[in-house]
Amino acid sequence: MSVLNSDCQRQVCAFTLGDHLFGIDVRHVQEVFRFQDYTPVPLTPPLVRGLLNLRGQIVLAIDLRLRLGLQERSGDESPISIVVNTDEGVMSFLVDELFDIMNLDKAQFEAIPDTLSDSEKQFVSGCFKLDDRLLIMLDADQIADISGLLRETLEDARGELRVRNPISGFR
């Protein structure tokens, strides 16, 4: 059994979205499972896939492809659910495949380049240089913070109601 030296290594839950390799700190991960049915939630942005019943605990499922501005997965591909604990509570991050739980040398870690825009930097905390590719580290708390998107979606819906019938807000 290997011992993780926390001074020199970082444990990461690595996963794929398309051809991209991403990771989050394993300390956020509660569990990983094949995706199950969810209940859609009205008036939420498309990245909110719905609510899952995880052994009696209701968990919000967020599609990381849509959260990161990537192309939506095809309808016949079932995502993997990574259940995480964040500042926003327990959530499910939907990804394409679990790649591995990795112990990575902190010397391989690079901060994000200053040339990235603020919107690009919002979710990325840095990257690890692996032998044949880069692993992009995501900030789980920033990914989970969708309060602004939820507010915008509700405001848009209210605006549509006002346009349909400006007097009462109803048809």
Secondary structure, 3 states (H helix, E strand, C coil): CCCCCCCCEEEEEEEEECCEEEEEEHHHEEEEEECCCCECCCCCCCCEEEEEEECCEEEEEEEHHHHCCCCCCCCCCCCEEEEEEECCEEEEEEECEEEEEEEEEHHHEECCCCCCCHHHHCCEEEEEECCCCEEEEECHHHHHCCHHHHHHHHHHHHHHHHHHCCCCCCC
